[in-house]
């Protein structure tokens, strides 16, 4: 008994510890989720009603027709009730028609593409995400930056296997399929740091293929776009830049405009990120250093090789250079987490 109580207390502690960034499809921070919640409530109401009627009828019949003291042999047999059979056939059909109509309505609402929406091209790779803003002229990796109150249309695809793009706090899932484009439209309304996931088993590091959707006020997004359009990779450490060119350029770009390399994510705004290694840890220079040295210890299944051969001096210089790849004046870490 003590072990059960201790386990329950531990689970409660974990639940409370996660409350500051609770991931839930019921967050009403976009019209997409509100429409989903509307449909969910109707399904839940009908489910409770059906369960109540079935369970109540079963309990009533079990009690009423139970064996009485002194009763012997079989009780009187019931051979059918045509009226009752019609009722329990018609009512479920009506429920199905109502749910069908509500579902069709919700599907039309969430799949309608708004005019004047921000377009973002989303590409899944094993095991990270690329986000390209073709109309704005820049790209990011693993962190999708969006303006609050502005409709967004995502064109989602994949370059290797099937992935599935999902930000529970903002919208539903969409598969990322090689050679095809699927569309997802929603309007993020509340600024925040939203957790995103790959929802399709895609390889050994699938569970660690995370990302963030960073929703900021529209004015702040416009300032970021203006800075991104004129972005020139800063050199915070010349030695670190040289180490990067010798060891990292075969897989990574720092231009924030060029198409992604064959293997690695775009690093142009690395210093502005709130997460690292496709969203599995918070971004800090210390985590970045550990990631470069031994990625597999932080993210098993990662395709990035480790660089244990780098001297401590070169490693620190590389971290300073990469941490300096950012546009000044933006701190996304202060946003609430969802």
N, C-alpha and C positions, 0 to 999 in steps of 0.2 A: 504493500500500500504506500509506503514511504517513497518507493521508487516512482510510482505512478504520479504522486503529488509533486515530486521533484521535477519529473519530466514536464508536467503541465505548467509548472512555474517557469521552467526554462523556455518553453514555447511562448508563454505570455510575454516574457522578457524580450525574446526575439521580435515578437510582433510589435511591441511598444517601441523597440529600438528602430524599427523600420518605418514608423509612422510618419517621420519627417519627409520621406520621399515614397509614400505609398503609391504603388502602381495599380490603377483601377480603370476599367472601361466605363465606370459610372461617373467619372469626372465630367461635369457639364461645361467644359471649357471650349467647346466648339459645337456648331449646329449639327455636325455629324454625330457626335456622342449623344447630344440631346435627343436626336431622332432615334438612335439605337436604344436609349433608355426608355423612350415612349413605347417602343415595340416590346421591350423586355418586360415592362410593367403589365401590358395586356396579356402576354404569354404567361407571366407569373400568376395573374388573377385567374385566368382560365384553368391553369394547372392546379391551383389551390382548390377551386370549385370542384373540378373533376375528382381530385383526390378525396375531398371531403365527402362528396356524394357516394363514391365507391366504398371508401372506408366506413362511412356511417351506415350504409346499407348492409355491408358485410357484418358489422357489429350487431346491428338490429336483428338481422336474420339469424345469426349465430345464437343470440340471446333468446329470441322468441321461439325458435324451433329446437331448443336444446332438449335433451332427454329429461323427462319429468320423473320424480321418484315413483317407483312402482310401475313405470311404463315398460311394457314388453313388446317385442316385435317392431316392425317398421311403422313409422308415423304415416299419416295420410299423405299421399303423393300429390304434388302439383304438376299438372300436365301442360302448363303454358298459359300465357296471357297476351293475346294479340295486341291489345292496346298498349300494354307496357313495352312490348318489343318494338312497336312503332316509335314510342317516345324515346327509348334509349338508342334508337337508330337515327332519328331526325335531329335530336339535340347535338350529338357529336358532329353531324354533317354541318349544322349551322355554325358551330364553333370553328370548324375547319374553314368555312367560307369567310367568316369574320377575320380570322387570322391571315388567310390568303390576301384579303383586301388590304388589311393593315400592312402586311409585309410588302405588297406591291407598291403601296403608297410610300413606304420608307425607302425602298430601293430606288424609286424615281427621285426622291428628294436627295439622297446621298450621292447618286451618280450623275446628277445634273452638273454640267461644267459651267461655272460662272464666267461672264464676260469680264475682260480686264484683269484676269487672275495672274499672279506671279507664277511663271513657269520654272520648274526645276527638274533637271534630268538626274534620276537616281539610278546608279549602277551598283549591283552587288558583286563582290568578289569573295573568294575564300581568303580570309574571313574578315572583310571590312567593307565599308560603303563609300562610294564617291558621289558627291553632290555638285552638279554643274549648273550654273545660272547663265544660260546662253544669251539672254537678253540684257544681262547686266555685266557680262564679260569677266567673270571670275568663277572659281570653283573651290570647294573645301572637301575634306575627307572626315568621315565619322561624326561630324557635327553639322547638322542642318540648321542654318540660321534663318529665321523667318520673322516677318513683321506682324505684330498683333493687329487684328482687325482687318487684315487684307486677305482675300481668298487666294488659295494656292492650288495649282494643278501640278501633280507629280507624274512624270513619265518614267515608269519603273521597268528596268530590264536587268539582265545578268550577263556576265562575260564567261562564266564557266558552268556552274550547275544551277539548279533551281533553288532560289532563296525566297524568303517572304518578308516583306517590309511591314513593320507594325509599331505604331506609337499608341499604346492603349489610352493615354490621356487625351489624345486628339482625334483619332480616327481608327477605322478598322484595318484589317490585313489586306495586302495585295501581293500576289506572287510576283517574283522577279524571275522571268523565264528567258533563257538565252535565245536571241533572235526575235523576240517579241517585245512589245511595249504594252504594259497595262497602266491604266490611269487611276489616280486617286485624287479626289478634290475635297478640301475642307478649309475652314476659316479659323485659325487659332485666335482666341480672343483674350486670353490671360497670359501676360508675360511669365515665363518660367523656364525651368530646365526639365524637359520631359524625357523620360527613359524610353529608348527604342530597342527593338529586338529583331533578330531573324527568327521567324516562326515556322521555318521549314528545315527539317534535318538535312544538313548540307556537307557534313564531314566531321572529322574528329574534334574540331574546335567550334562546332555550331553553337553550343551553349554560351560561348564567349564572344560571339559575333554581335556585339551590342553597338549602340550609337546614342547620340543625344539630339533632340530637337530643341534648339535654343530660340525661344520666342521672346522678342524684345519690343519695346514701344516703337511705333512706326518712325518717329524722328531719329531714334538711335540707329535703327536699321538703315535709314537713308544716309546717315553719317558714315556708317560702316561701308556701305556700297561706294560712296564717294572716295573713301580711303582705299578700298580694294581695287577700284578702277585704275588708280594711279600708283598701285603697289610696286615697289622695288624692294627685293629681299634685302633687309638690312644686314650688316656684318657686325655683329656684336663682338666677335672674336676672330681675328684673321687666321690664327692657327687652327681654330675649330673649323673654319670654312675649308681650309686645306685638307683637314682630316675627313671632312664630309665629302669632298670631291674625290678623294682617294678610295673611300670605303663605301659610300652610300649612294652616289649618283647613278649607279647602274640600275637602281630600283626606285629612287625617289626624285621628285621635282620640288622646287621651292618657288616656282614662278606664280602660282595661284591662278594661272590662266591656261597652261598647257594641258593636253589630255594626260590622263594618269599613265604612269609607267606600267610595264607588263605585270609587275609583282606588287610594288609598294604604293601606299597612299601618298597623296599630295601633302607636303609639309609647309606650305607657304604661310599659314597662320597658326603654326604649332603653338607659339607662345600665348595665343589667345584662348586656347582650348581649356575646357573644364575637365576633360577626361583623357585617358591615354590607353593605347593598346586596344583600339576599337571599343572604348567605353568600359573596360573592366576595372580600372582604378582611377582615382582622382589624379589630375595632372599636377605634378610637382617636379622640380628639377631632380629631386632625389629618386622619384619613381622613374623618370626618364633615364637617369644614369643606370639604374638597375635593369631597365628594359633593354638598353643598348648592349649591356654586358651579357645578359642571359635571358632572352625573351621566353624561352621554353619554360623556365622556372615560374614565370608570371602567367603565361598563357600556353598551356600544353596544346600542341597541334599547330602552333604558329609557324608560318612559312619563313619568317625572318630568321636568319642565322644569328648566333651570338658573336660578339667581338671581344672575347676575353684576352686577345693578344694586344689590345690597345693599352698603352701605358696609362697610369693614373693621370699624368699631365695631359695627354692627348684626349682622354675620356672627359676630363673636366672642361677642356677647351671646346670639345664638340658639344657638350651640354650647354655651355654658355652661348655658342653660336645658334643652336637650335632653339633655345629658349628666347633668343632675341628676334626670332622670325614672327613678328606680330605687328599689328597696327596699334599705336598708342591710344590711350583714352577709353579703353573698353575692358570692363571687368564683368564677365558673364557668371563668375562663381557666386556672386551675391544673389542671383535669382533664386526664387523658391523652387523646390524639387518636387516633381510629380511623376 
